[in-house]
Amino acid sequence: MSLKRMVVWIFLAVMSTAGYALGADNATSLPEGGKSAPAGSPSYFEGTWSGTWENGSDITLEVGPRNNKGFFPVNYSYGAFTLPRSARSFPSGSLKAWGKEEGDKFIVEWWKDKAGNKGSLTLEKYEDNKAKARREPPVWEMSSTPSRVAILTRK
């Protein structure tokens, strides 16, 4: 047998076993909680949510439809507020971010400081048409931010 024929036979033998093994690797399914919803599928958190932080500052979240990557566009707006300890005043404002759904929670991470600390907002299902919002500020902001929980109502 010539060397060329042997190389072809070895190549075919290797490729056929690789194809067989590849089919077996994909036979297992994802765990029940690991499945991601398809783009455009409805979410409990889609829509407009409004409420008030513990310090009296208004909050409004507008959550848009899920995109192909599983993320939701979010518009976050807040009312003016004053920090009680330092008496610093902050004007109202808004920002845009992307959120993701993880089980019964909706998480929005909107900034990361130079040290790598993230600020985030988490929504959890609370009651019919209500969600509990919890803001997690970065470490440097925790001592000066008393209002981190709010109950939001769907508009």
Long-range contacts (C-beta under 8 A, 24 or more apart in sequence): 33-103, 36-70, 37-66, 37-70, 37-101, 39-66, 39-67, 39-68, 39-69, 39-70, 40-65, 40-66, 41-66, 43-72, 43-101, 43-106, 44-125, 45-72, 45-99, 45-101, 45-106, 45-123, 45-131, 46-72, 47-154, 47-155, 48-154, 48-155, 49-123, 49-131, 49-133, 49-152, 49-153, 49-154, 49-155, 50-152, 50-153, 50-155, 51-133, 51-150, 51-151, 51-152, 51-153, 52-150, 53-78, 53-81, 53-135, 53-147, 53-148, 53-149, 53-150, 54-146, 54-147, 54-148, 54-149, 54-150, 55-81, 55-82, 55-84, 55-146, 55-147, 56-81, 57-81, 57-147, 58-92, 59-133, 59-150, 59-152, 61-108, 61-121, 61-123, 61-133, 61-152, 63-99, 63-106, 66-101, 70-100, 70-101, 71-98, 71-99, 71-100, 72-98, 72-99, 72-100, 72-101, 72-106, 73-98, 74-98, 74-99, 74-108, 76-108, 76-110, 76-121, 81-147, 83-144, 83-145, 83-146, 84-146, 85-144, 86-144, 106-131, 111-138, 113-138, 113-140, 115-139, 115-140, 123-152, 126-151, 129-153, 129-154, 130-154
